[in-house]
Amino acid sequence: MGLVVLACLAGVGAWLTGLIGLIMITSGNATGWVLLVTGVLLLALTIVAIVAAVCLRVAPESQPGAANPHFDEPQPSQDPRGG
């Protein structure tokens, strides 16, 4: 849950700082570059937080264990008509 909140806050921060930085760059203010770089870093943090949240939420891969003894045995059809 915390990663989702972090992703949302970082996404909003990336959108605001990137947009304001872009506006400041177009108006000729050099401080806009700092805001734009900060927005890009926040966007990267958003992506990392989303990927981490998804990885934690998805079920883990199956672990190796004992073989299933019935795996290779053929199962007769339950259909009485045959095939």
N, C-alpha and C positions, 0 to 999 in steps of 0.2 A: 504494500500500500504506500509505503514511504517513497519508493522509486517512482510510482505513478505521480505522486504529488510533486516530486522533484522534477520530473519530466515536464509537467504542466507549467510549473513556475519558470523553469529554464526556457521553455518554448515562448511563453509570454515575454520574458525578458529579452530573448533573442529578437523577437518581432519588434519590440519597442526600441531597443538600442540600435538594431540594424536600420530600422526605418528612420529614426532621428539622425543617426550618423550619416546615412545617405543624403538626407535633406541638407545637413550641415556641409557635406562635401560639395554638393551642387551649388551652395551659396558661397563657397570659397573659404570656409572655416576649416582649418587644419585639425581641430579637435574632433571633427567628424570621423577621421580615420581611426582614432582610438575607439570611438563608439562602434564603428563598423567592425573592427577586429574583435571587440568584446561581444558583439552580436553573433559573429561567426563562431566564436568559442562557446557561447551559450547554446547555439544550434548544435554543435558537436556534442555538448553535454546532454542535450535533449535526446539525441539519437542514441547515445550510449545508455542513458537511463531507460529508454524504451526497450532497447534490446535486452538489457539486464533484467528488466521486469518480466519480459516475455520468457526469457530463459529460466527464470525462477518459477514461473507459473506452469510451464509445460512439464508434463510428467517425465521423470528421468528415463534414460534409455534402459532397456532390460539388461540385467547383469547376467554374466555367464553362470551357469549352475549345472545341476544334474540333467542329463539327457532324458527326454521323454521316451520311455520304452515303447509306447504305442504309436509313435510318430510314423514309422515305416511300415506298420502292419496294415494290410488292406482291410477295409471294412466292407462286409457284404451289404448289398442294397437292401433297404427295408421295404422296397416295393415288391409285393407278392407276384406281380405280373412278369417280373424278370426284365431283362433288357437285352 
